[in-house]
Amino acid sequence: MKTRRHDLDHATRRFGAVSFALIGGRAPELAGKVGLVHIRLAARCEHPAVMHKKTRELMLMISGRATGRIGRRVVALRPGTLVDIPPGTWHSFHAGRSQVEALSIFVPPMSETSADVFVRQPGKSTAK
């Protein structure tokens, strides 16, 4: 099996205490198939509740500990935890005592022109 090294482009954006790096947005091997995002959440900060109408998100915790609300479930997140977030599911995260890093895979991919991200206003319920 042949393998190739790819230098994937990335675009970094900040959203409050959350930093996102959209990876490989222009890579022809990924185009239209999958999106990859590296997420950093500062210690003791919250990622607001968001929902993707069309996009499934698979999130792998890389470092740190957090509490996540996925629909109606509350889950403890630590390195190695994999979370499947189906389309139409509200989800939010709260970092523990240290910075949290995660890698999210989006199918179909999101891009800066097709974000598919809806943010819940503070104080509203995040149940599915």
Contacts in CASP RR format, 6 or more apart in sequence:
PFRMAT RR
TARGET T0000
AUTHOR 0000-0000-0000
METHOD contacts of the structure
MODEL  1
MKTRRHDLDHATRRFGAVSFALIGGRAPELAGKVGLVHIRLAARCEHPAV
MHKKTRELMLMISGRATGRIGRRVVALRPGTLVDIPPGTWHSFHAGRSQV
EALSIFVPPMSETSADVFVRQPGKSTAK
6 27 0 8 1.000
6 29 0 8 1.000
8 23 0 8 1.000
8 24 0 8 1.000
8 25 0 8 1.000
8 27 0 8 1.000
8 30 0 8 1.000
8 36 0 8 1.000
9 23 0 8 1.000
9 24 0 8 1.000
9 25 0 8 1.000
9 26 0 8 1.000
9 27 0 8 1.000
10 21 0 8 1.000
10 22 0 8 1.000
10 23 0 8 1.000
10 24 0 8 1.000
10 38 0 8 1.000
11 21 0 8 1.000
11 22 0 8 1.000
11 25 0 8 1.000
11 112 0 8 1.000
12 19 0 8 1.000
12 20 0 8 1.000
12 21 0 8 1.000
12 22 0 8 1.000
13 19 0 8 1.000
13 20 0 8 1.000
13 21 0 8 1.000
13 22 0 8 1.000
14 20 0 8 1.000
16 45 0 8 1.000
17 41 0 8 1.000
17 42 0 8 1.000
17 45 0 8 1.000
17 46 0 8 1.000
17 47 0 8 1.000
18 39 0 8 1.000
18 40 0 8 1.000
18 41 0 8 1.000
18 42 0 8 1.000
18 45 0 8 1.000
18 47 0 8 1.000
19 39 0 8 1.000
19 40 0 8 1.000
19 41 0 8 1.000
20 37 0 8 1.000
20 38 0 8 1.000
20 39 0 8 1.000
21 37 0 8 1.000
21 38 0 8 1.000
21 39 0 8 1.000
22 35 0 8 1.000
22 36 0 8 1.000
22 37 0 8 1.000
22 110 0 8 1.000
22 111 0 8 1.000
22 112 0 8 1.000
23 35 0 8 1.000
23 36 0 8 1.000
23 37 0 8 1.000
23 38 0 8 1.000
24 30 0 8 1.000
24 35 0 8 1.000
24 36 0 8 1.000
25 31 0 8 1.000
25 35 0 8 1.000
25 109 0 8 1.000
25 111 0 8 1.000
30 36 0 8 1.000
30 109 0 8 1.000
31 109 0 8 1.000
32 108 0 8 1.000
32 109 0 8 1.000
33 107 0 8 1.000
33 108 0 8 1.000
33 109 0 8 1.000
34 105 0 8 1.000
34 106 0 8 1.000
34 107 0 8 1.000
34 108 0 8 1.000
34 109 0 8 1.000
35 105 0 8 1.000
35 106 0 8 1.000
35 107 0 8 1.000
35 109 0 8 1.000
35 110 0 8 1.000
36 103 0 8 1.000
36 104 0 8 1.000
36 105 0 8 1.000
36 106 0 8 1.000
37 103 0 8 1.000
37 104 0 8 1.000
37 106 0 8 1.000
37 110 0 8 1.000
38 101 0 8 1.000
38 102 0 8 1.000
38 103 0 8 1.000
39 47 0 8 1.000
39 59 0 8 1.000
39 100 0 8 1.000
39 101 0 8 1.000
39 102 0 8 1.000
39 103 0 8 1.000
39 104 0 8 1.000
40 99 0 8 1.000
40 100 0 8 1.000
40 101 0 8 1.000
41 47 0 8 1.000
41 66 0 8 1.000
41 93 0 8 1.000
41 95 0 8 1.000
41 99 0 8 1.000
41 100 0 8 1.000
41 101 0 8 1.000
41 102 0 8 1.000
42 95 0 8 1.000
42 99 0 8 1.000
43 95 0 8 1.000
43 96 0 8 1.000
43 97 0 8 1.000
43 98 0 8 1.000
43 99 0 8 1.000
43 100 0 8 1.000
44 94 0 8 1.000
44 95 0 8 1.000
44 96 0 8 1.000
44 97 0 8 1.000
45 94 0 8 1.000
45 95 0 8 1.000
46 92 0 8 1.000
46 93 0 8 1.000
46 94 0 8 1.000
46 95 0 8 1.000
47 92 0 8 1.000
47 93 0 8 1.000
47 94 0 8 1.000
47 95 0 8 1.000
48 92 0 8 1.000
48 119 0 8 1.000
48 120 0 8 1.000
48 122 0 8 1.000
49 69 0 8 1.000
49 90 0 8 1.000
49 91 0 8 1.000
49 92 0 8 1.000
49 119 0 8 1.000
49 120 0 8 1.000
49 124 0 8 1.000
49 126 0 8 1.000
50 90 0 8 1.000
50 91 0 8 1.000
50 92 0 8 1.000
50 117 0 8 1.000
50 118 0 8 1.000
50 119 0 8 1.000
50 120 0 8 1.000
51 88 0 8 1.000
51 89 0 8 1.000
51 90 0 8 1.000
51 91 0 8 1.000
51 117 0 8 1.000
51 118 0 8 1.000
51 120 0 8 1.000
52 85 0 8 1.000
52 87 0 8 1.000
52 88 0 8 1.000
52 106 0 8 1.000
52 110 0 8 1.000
52 116 0 8 1.000
52 117 0 8 1.000
52 118 0 8 1.000
53 87 0 8 1.000
53 88 0 8 1.000
53 116 0 8 1.000
53 118 0 8 1.000
54 87 0 8 1.000
54 108 0 8 1.000
54 116 0 8 1.000
55 87 0 8 1.000
55 106 0 8 1.000
55 107 0 8 1.000
55 108 0 8 1.000
55 109 0 8 1.000
55 110 0 8 1.000
55 116 0 8 1.000
56 84 0 8 1.000
56 85 0 8 1.000
56 86 0 8 1.000
56 87 0 8 1.000
56 106 0 8 1.000
56 107 0 8 1.000
57 83 0 8 1.000
57 84 0 8 1.000
57 85 0 8 1.000
57 91 0 8 1.000
57 104 0 8 1.000
57 105 0 8 1.000
57 106 0 8 1.000
58 82 0 8 1.000
58 83 0 8 1.000
58 84 0 8 1.000
58 85 0 8 1.000
58 104 0 8 1.000
58 105 0 8 1.000
58 107 0 8 1.000
59 82 0 8 1.000
59 83 0 8 1.000
59 85 0 8 1.000
59 102 0 8 1.000
59 103 0 8 1.000
59 104 0 8 1.000
59 105 0 8 1.000
60 80 0 8 1.000
60 81 0 8 1.000
60 82 0 8 1.000
60 83 0 8 1.000
60 102 0 8 1.000
60 103 0 8 1.000
60 104 0 8 1.000
60 105 0 8 1.000
61 77 0 8 1.000
61 78 0 8 1.000
61 79 0 8 1.000
61 80 0 8 1.000
61 81 0 8 1.000
61 82 0 8 1.000
61 83 0 8 1.000
61 100 0 8 1.000
61 101 0 8 1.000
61 102 0 8 1.000
62 79 0 8 1.000
62 80 0 8 1.000
62 101 0 8 1.000
62 102 0 8 1.000
62 103 0 8 1.000
63 79 0 8 1.000
63 98 0 8 1.000
63 99 0 8 1.000
63 100 0 8 1.000
63 101 0 8 1.000
64 78 0 8 1.000
64 79 0 8 1.000
64 95 0 8 1.000
64 96 0 8 1.000
64 98 0 8 1.000
64 99 0 8 1.000
64 100 0 8 1.000
64 101 0 8 1.000
65 76 0 8 1.000
65 77 0 8 1.000
65 78 0 8 1.000
65 95 0 8 1.000
65 96 0 8 1.000
65 97 0 8 1.000
65 98 0 8 1.000
65 100 0 8 1.000
66 77 0 8 1.000
66 93 0 8 1.000
66 94 0 8 1.000
66 95 0 8 1.000
66 96 0 8 1.000
66 100 0 8 1.000
67 74 0 8 1.000
67 75 0 8 1.000
67 76 0 8 1.000
67 77 0 8 1.000
67 93 0 8 1.000
67 94 0 8 1.000
67 96 0 8 1.000
68 74 0 8 1.000
68 75 0 8 1.000
68 76 0 8 1.000
68 77 0 8 1.000
68 83 0 8 1.000
68 91 0 8 1.000
68 92 0 8 1.000
68 93 0 8 1.000
68 94 0 8 1.000
69 75 0 8 1.000
69 90 0 8 1.000
69 91 0 8 1.000
69 92 0 8 1.000
69 93 0 8 1.000
69 126 0 8 1.000
70 83 0 8 1.000
70 85 0 8 1.000
70 89 0 8 1.000
70 91 0 8 1.000
71 89 0 8 1.000
71 90 0 8 1.000
71 91 0 8 1.000
71 126 0 8 1.000
71 127 0 8 1.000
71 128 0 8 1.000
72 127 0 8 1.000
72 128 0 8 1.000
75 81 0 8 1.000
75 83 0 8 1.000
77 83 0 8 1.000
77 93 0 8 1.000
77 100 0 8 1.000
77 102 0 8 1.000
85 91 0 8 1.000
88 128 0 8 1.000
89 128 0 8 1.000
90 120 0 8 1.000
90 126 0 8 1.000
90 127 0 8 1.000
90 128 0 8 1.000
91 126 0 8 1.000
92 120 0 8 1.000
92 126 0 8 1.000
93 100 0 8 1.000
110 116 0 8 1.000
110 117 0 8 1.000
120 126 0 8 1.000
END
